[in-house]
Amino acid sequence: MLEMENEVRACLEGEKQKSLKKVNSVTSMEKALLCARVGAEFKALDLVLLDVSRFTSFADFFVICSGKSSRQVQGIADNVEKSLRDHGIKPLGVEGRIEGQWILMDYGDVIIHIFYEPIRHFYDLESLWSEAKRVQWEEKIES
């Protein structure tokens, strides 16, 4: 009987820990807005936030922006990553950082695409995901 009580207590403690993690977790929208804000602070161009949750199972939001040089693209990526790490959020993967032409940062529910401007026009992700809803992120950050 005592063993069963201990198992129940351990189970309840585990559920309590899970609920605490949910309280402290950041939503997909909050994460995407944070990325947009940091990108804007570091002069990212044509910053777009797309809600792709209706069209894909691998992400809820895409943040797409560009820079005028590969160095600026790398700087934006570095600062987005630092800001998210400061909130306890680590990337699942980052690709393209060394080249600085198209840096893809995978945060699970949020994917960040940071392009060197000419490369962005070539791949034209906004047209590819044209049915996705554009989120008016500027208004949400100010409120």
URWOUR-V532126 format. One record per run of one state. SS is the DSSP state (H for helix, E for strand, - for the rest). FROM is the first residue (numbers start at 1). TO is the last residue. If there is no record, write none. Layout:
SS/FROM/TO
SS/FROM/TO
This chain:
-/1/1
H/2/24
-/25/27
H/28/41
-/42/44
E/45/51
-/52/60
E/61/67
-/68/69
H/70/86
-/87/92
E/93/95
-/96/101
E/102/106
-/107/109
E/110/116
H/117/123
-/124/124
H/125/128
-/129/132
E/133/134
-/135/136
H/137/142
-/143/143
